[in-house]
Amino acid sequence: MATVNVYEQYFEASCTYNEVLRKGALVMLVADSCGGMIRYQAAVSFFPHRDEEDFAVSYDAYFEKTLYEAKGRRSKKREKSLLEDFRTTIEEIAAEQNAEVFWDKPLREERRG
């Protein structure tokens, strides 16, 4: 199995999960391929971000949604299409947790894989 973070970026956020205030979020578009199958998932992990150096992601507040799963392999065209609706998908996932990602407050530059 090969797993690639097609896109990931850290943002300021607001979330309380397991009675812990989370002020950061790592958002990701993840591609998993195995045995001729490809799956893309949107994921967000909320973490405490207690200071400017704190990027210790805690995976107890990790949420994901499968966006695409079928036979095939990675496709730049498909990834571009999935990224067009990515923020809306992450906002829906966050809303289910009474959380919010502040898109206008990135904590680091985006990374693509």
C-alpha positions in Angstrom: 0.0 0.0 0.0 1.2 3.5 -0.9 -0.1 6.5 1.0 0.6 10.0 -0.2 -0.5 13.3 1.3 -1.5 15.0 -2.0 -2.0 18.3 -0.1 -1.5 19.3 3.5 -1.4 22.6 5.4 -1.6 23.8 9.0 -4.2 26.5 10.0 -5.4 28.2 13.1 -8.6 26.5 14.3 -11.1 26.3 17.1 -12.2 23.0 18.5 -12.7 21.4 21.9 -12.4 17.6 21.8 -12.0 15.2 24.8 -12.2 18.3 27.0 -9.0 19.7 25.4 -9.0 23.1 23.6 -7.5 22.7 20.1 -6.2 25.9 18.3 -4.6 24.3 15.3 -5.7 22.0 12.5 -3.8 20.0 9.9 -5.9 19.5 6.8 -5.0 16.9 4.3 -6.0 15.3 1.0 -4.7 11.7 1.2 -4.3 9.2 -1.6 -4.1 5.5 -0.8 -3.3 3.0 -3.5 -3.1 -0.8 -3.2 -3.7 -3.6 -5.6 -4.9 -1.5 -8.5 -7.4 0.5 -6.3 -7.2 4.2 -5.4 -8.9 6.0 -2.6 -8.8 9.7 -1.8 -9.8 11.0 1.6 -10.2 14.5 3.0 -8.9 14.6 6.6 -8.4 17.1 9.4 -6.6 16.7 12.7 -7.2 19.3 15.4 -4.3 19.7 17.9 -3.6 22.0 20.9 -1.1 24.4 19.3 -0.3 25.9 22.7 2.5 28.2 21.2 4.1 29.1 17.9 6.4 26.0 18.1 3.7 23.5 19.1 2.8 21.4 16.0 2.4 18.1 18.0 -0.5 16.6 16.1 -2.8 14.6 18.4 -4.7 11.9 16.6 -7.6 11.6 19.0 -9.2 14.5 17.2 -8.7 13.1 13.6 -11.6 13.0 11.2 -11.8 11.9 7.6 -14.2 11.4 4.7 -13.7 9.2 1.7 -14.1 11.3 -1.5 -13.4 8.8 -4.2 -12.6 5.0 -4.3 -12.4 2.9 -7.4 -10.0 0.9 -9.6 -7.2 2.9 -11.0 -4.3 5.0 -9.9 -3.5 8.6 -9.0 -4.7 11.2 -11.4 -3.6 14.9 -11.5 -6.9 15.8 -13.1 -8.9 14.0 -10.4 -6.7 15.5 -7.6 -7.3 19.0 -9.0 -11.0 18.4 -9.1 -11.1 17.1 -5.5 -9.1 20.1 -4.3 -11.7 22.5 -5.8 -14.2 21.3 -3.2 -11.7 20.5 -0.5 -12.4 23.4 1.8 -16.1 22.8 1.7 -15.6 19.2 2.6 -13.3 20.1 5.5 -15.8 22.7 6.8 -18.5 20.0 6.8 -16.3 17.6 8.7 -15.4 20.3 11.2 -19.0 21.4 11.6 -19.9 17.9 12.7 -17.4 18.4 15.6 -18.5 22.0 16.4 -15.1 23.1 15.1 -13.8 25.6 12.7 -10.7 26.0 10.5 -9.6 29.6 9.9 -8.5 29.4 6.3 -7.3 33.0 6.3 -4.8 32.2 9.1 -2.3 29.6 7.8 0.4 28.5 10.3 2.7 27.1 7.6 3.0 27.0 3.9 1.1 24.2 2.0 2.9 21.0 1.0 2.1 18.9 -1.9 3.2 15.3 -2.5 
